Amino acid sequence: IDRSHPGPATPWLAATARWAWRTKLMVSASIEARVRLRQRAETDAVAVFAKNLKDLLLAAPAGTRATLGLDPGFRTGVKVAVVDPTGKVLDTCAIFPHQPQKQWDQAKVTLLALVSRHDVELVAIGNGTASRETDALATELIADIRAAGARPPAKAVVSEAGASVYSASQYASQELPELDVSLRGAVSIARRLQDPLAELVKIEPKSIGVGQYQHDVTPGTLARSLDAVVEDAVNAVGVDLNTASVPLLSRVSGVTPGLAAAIVSHRDRVGPFRSRSGLLDVARLGPKTFEQCAGFLRIRDGEDPLDASGVHPEAYPVVRRILDRTGTTLTEIIGDERTLRGLRPADFADDRFGVPTVTDILAELEKPGRDPRPAFETATFAAGVEKVADLKPGMVLEGVVTNVAAFGAFVDVGVHQDGLVHVSAMADRYVSDPHEVVRSGQVVRVKVIDVDIDRQRIGLSLRLDDDVKGARGSSGQKSGGQKPGAQKSSGGDRRQAGQRSGQRSGRGQDNRRERSGRGQAQPNGSMAQALRDAGFGR
């Protein structure tokens, strides 16, 4: 359209162009832009979820020890479950040490009897409602056991995110049909302390409690991310045959869900596996399946030390040849770096096992069962700090990282509300990704920088020499003075709200004018502006 030399059809062409932009082009471009932005946001959210989930699944396991799980609560009581070293449920009950029943002494007697009867070595406490109060009960119980001259169990507070979802799931109904839904959560809490990898794979990904906006991500995308992370974890650390759950065993090469259930059933009936060859006693598990899965399965403290390593049973003859050549026993050569590094892999290779395989075997013997997971450790929450109001700026506390997002990390310091360590308060250098500094499940020391009691918000810092701000109470004022820029921020929020309101009002007026024929709404956007600059819409 040449507006400098208008013709008879120019007004019609201009109106047609405006109509095409308003009803076709602008709508299509807006939809495409929104779709692309959502896809990018979803990709970033899944990446954050995968990083957190990997850290959580590869958290240090407490190992195959009898564990007492406590699912805290006030009115409904504390649910109790005892599981054996393989995760099999031995006993369950409910105690009522807190408000309103206050049966503190009776609860201790019940727990003491369970610890004694089942030789409990670990106490796992959920971090939900009444967690600190239940932790105090466990602390007192341990002190009483120690005073009596017996060896007390160790205790740890673990995340109970997703435990209630698991309790009501179809899988939990199949796995623990005889247990009440309320007691299944205590079983899950105990098992996730023994082996997080085996227990967390049972829970719907978005309910695990880590990630960034994972509830808004397509469930199928999250599920695929979970599968990929679990596969990486299995390849990295293997699967403990004596604690693995059916969902985890099902992800091992060659093991179907039905076969995984048969393995767990055999373990519950006969007891822990003592060797990998014991798998051949499981119904429907033949030599071919054994060949596929045995290399991924581990047996700690079994009859053969090689069963705890990544050496496949088929390669055990290679290890025997190495022992014959060096004149040592298996116990002597495991971990003997000097002897192992002096061997040539080619001397032990044959038609079945090449040099690369022998090299891997020597590396495994050098560090048998090497595990990239960190050592098992627990955080010790500060005594007397049980709610947000107990926090004071300047306090240095120990806590556990519960989640890592793109903007920082959330840390549980034992007050039923996670505090935020902003990415700018993580180090004395620029941090582009919080995962560079912390990981989910890591025990850290943090400094309380800011406390907002009304909004239940806690500002923390990993830099223990940072300056602190005051605590804000019910009046909204800080004890150390007003927050700089607070009034300006509030005013800015009001102005923005007013602008949004005015924009909505303006759009409504434009629409009414268009409908009444008194005028037309002016389309917005860069393309619309370009058309106006070209002479359209005048």
DAFENNOR-V101018 format. One line per field, one symbol per residue. ss: DSSP state (h for helix, s for strand, l for the rest). psi: psi as a letter, one per 30 degrees, with the letter a starting at -180 (. if undefined). burial: I if it has 24 or more other ideal C-beta (glycine too) atoms within 12 Angstrom, else O. A space follows every 10 residues. Layout:
BEGIN
ss->???
psi->???
burial->???
END
This chain:
BEGIN
ss->llhhhllllh hhhhhhhhhh hhhhhhhhhh hhhhhhhhhh hhhhhhhhhh hhhhhhhlll llllllssss sllllllsss ssslllllss ssssslllll lllhhhhhhh hhhhhhhhll lsssssllll hhhhhhhhhh hhhhhhhlll lllsssssll llhhhhhllh hhhhhlllll hhhhhhhhhh hhhhlhhhhh llllhhhlll lllhhhllhh hhhhhhhhhh hhhhhhhlss lllllhhhhl llllllhhhh hhhhhhhhhh lllllhhhhh hlllllhhhh hhhhhhssll llllhhhhll llhhhhhhhh hhhhhhlllh hhhlllhhhh hlllhhhhll llllhhhhhh hhhhhhllll llllllllll lllllllhhh lllllsssss sssssllsss ssllllllss sshhhlllll lllhhhllll llssssssss ssllllssss slllllllll sslllllsll lllllhhhhh hhhhhhhhhh hhhhhhhhhh hhhhhhllll lllllhhhhh hhhlllll
psi->kjffikaffe eeeeeeeeee eefdeeeeee eeeeeeeeee eeeeeeeeee eeeeeeeglk kfaikkkjkj jlldeflkkk kkklffgkke llaklifakf ehieeeeeee eeeeeeeghk fkjkkkgbkg eeeeeeeeee eeeeeeffgl jllllkklkg kfeeeeegle eeeeeiffkl effeeeeeee efeejeefef ffkkefgfgl ajhfffkkee eeeeeeeeee eeeeeefakj fffkleeeef gkkfjleeee eeeeeeeeee akkfleffff fkkgjaeeee eefeffkkjk haekfffgag kkefgeeeee eeeeefhlle eefkfieeee ffkjeffgla fejaeeeeee eeeeeeikgk jfklkkllkj kkkfjfleff kkkfkjlklk kfkklffakk kjggggjklk jlffgflglk jfjfffellk fkklklkkek kjeeghkkkl kfjfglllll kkafffkkfg lkkkgeeeee eeeeeeeeee eeeeeeeeee eeeeefgflk kkklleeeee eefffkg.
burial->OOOOOOOOOO OOOIOOIIOO IIOOOIOOOO OOOOOOOOOO OIOIIIIIII IIIIIIIIII IIIIIIIIII IIIOOIIIII IIIIIIIIII IIIIIIIIOO OOOOOOIIOI IIOIIOOIOI IIIIIIIIII IIIIIIIIII IIOOIOOOOO OIIIIIIIII IIIIIIIOOO IIOOIIOOIO IIIIIIIIII IIIIIIIIII IIIIIIIIII IIIIOOIOOO IIIOIIOIII IOIIOOIIII IIIIIIIIII IIIIIOOOII IIIIOIIIOO OIIOIIIIIO OIOOIOOOII OOIIIIIIII OIOIIIIIII IIIOIIOIIO OIIOOIOOOI OOIIOOOOOI OOIOIOOIOO OOIOOOIIII IIOIIIOIIO IOIOOOOIIO IOOOIOOIOI IIIIIIIIII IIIIIIOIII IIIIIIIIII IIIIIIOOOO IOOIIOIIII IIIIIIIIII IIIOOOIIII IIIOOIOIII IIOOOOOIOO OOIOOOOOOO OOOOOOOOOO OOOOOOOOOO OOOOOOOOOO OIIOOOIIOO IOOOOIIO
END
